[in-house]
Amino acid sequence: SGSSPYGADWFEVTNTGTSAVAISGWRMDDNSNDFALSVVLNGVTSIAPGQSVIFIEGDATKATAFVNAWFNGTAPFGFTIGTYSGGGVGLSTGGDAVNLFDTSGNRVTGVGFGISTTGRTFDNTAGAGSTTLPLPLVSTLSTADVNGAFVAFDGIETGSPGTKTAPVIVSEVAPWGSGNATYAGDWFEVTNFGVSAVDITGWKMDDNSNSPVGAVVLNGVTSVAPGQSVVFIEGDATKAAAFVTAWFGGTAPTGFAIGTYGGSGVGLSTGGDGVNVFDAAGKRLTGVSFAASTTGVSFDNSAGLGSAISTLSVVGIAGAFVSGALELGSPGTTDPDVTLPTVTYSGNAGNYTIDQQVAITCRAADELAGSGIASTTCADIVGPAAGFGLGAHPFSATAIDNAGNTGTAAGSFTVAVTPASLCNLTLQLVHGSTKYQGLNARQKAAFDSTVTSLCSAALTPIKPGVSPAKKSLLILVYRLGVKGFAAGGWLTKAQSDQLSAFALAL
């Protein structure tokens, strides 16, 4: 908070599991280690398998400044950032802690740390953490090119915000290749969505057995550059050459890379299966599962999911095309969804008087070729303006798509009181009373006249230039009138008090 351009502490949370984790309502605290003193994590409701999410102390402005400092304003694919704020949760450079609690107050995990080194983050790629006290201490500092760390765009910070140890995902799968393609081999594609090259020497794959013991080595490719997509086909170099012929007429595009794998029990089933990727030590890094496939059409995971996928490739989306062999996919090409979803407010987001109805609609949407909306806080703002109270009412909403891109929108509306609107609101509330509803038409007209007479006597004369003394007297007359309406059963006491408060604000 004291030594960066964005002026805020932050921490990162990574889901090391194999399924998404819902974190709605989760909270954080520092070394007070107390759920009662914790504050809510905002802006992120779910963390995908393998995903790393940043939480920064502050608001959306701080989050934007963070992206500017680290990424020159353009965050990497899938980068997600949330916020938190509140008293007593600032992190101390002299040593502190981060505790995460679920909605029930259970500690999910936590770590402590000693004195920090300005400009270098603590790296907990090792995954230290505990659900009980005392918390384990992390002391390893981030070093450029280790565990995805890099020097920020601002040149003064080193860390790996939002970057997984292996930011590689399975971006495309064709389980029908072995039985329905000229090259007779199943294949899948991996894409590096990180900001630095990933060494994949010794990496392995398995199908839905998801076993590092039964996994087989990926051959022919040892490194995947940032943004690069690499194809792996089941078989040998002959199968790889036949693949290039089928898809590209024998001449692969510039930069195209293809590797191979082979072994017992790793063939992909057209009836449903999975692709799981492990590092050389047998740690699962990412993976996808899928149901029955459509022959000749690959599964498209340019959204970057690390779980079940079902989207089929479509010509013109994410680089997909039809090959000369009449197969549809985008091998070696991934056009990831990096477009932010939109949050749009429509209706009157300006000024209201107390007798009006607030009507502001909120819609969250992703681009036509996008990955789709995963979660949103978007909600319509509707109701009597009087119920919101006088003054400005800011509002905002966030939408997160399935690729992890976050879009936001904000606005404000104002509620004001005028003599005419106060008279109208008085009539509206009287009309809603049970006593008024029991009258016949002639009786209703007669009581309407009583209300409008009060308005004419006490509210209409309140105009610019009226003396303070006369204005106070007129307001008193009105307040006594609505108090009498309440005594007679035409208003509730709460309604009478509300109208009196509005009158005092004239």
Secondary structure, 3 states (H helix, E strand, C coil): CCCCCCCCCEEEEECCCCCCEECCCCEEECCCCCHHHCEECECCCEECCCCEEEEEECCHHHHHHHHHHHHCCCCCCCCCEEEECCCCCCCCCCCEEEEEECCCCCEEEEEEECCCECCECECCCCCCCCCCCCCCEECCECCCCCCCCEECCCCCCEECCCCCCCCEEEEEEECCHHHHCCCCCCEEEEEECCCCCEECCCCEEECCCCCCCCCEECECCCEECCCCEEEEEECCHHHHHHHHHHHHCCCCCCCCEEEEECCCCCCCCCCCEEEEEECCCCCEEEEEEECCCECCECEECCCCCCCEECCECCCCCCCCEECCCCCEECCCCCCCCCCCCEEEEEECCCEEECCCEEEEEEEEECCCCCCCEEEECCCCEEEEHHHHCCEEEEEEEEEEECCCCEEEEEEEEEEECCHHHHHHHHHHHHHCCHHHHCCCHHHHHHHHHHHHHHHHHHCCCCCCCCCHHHHHHHHHHHHHHHHHHHHCCCCCHHHHHHHHHHHHCC
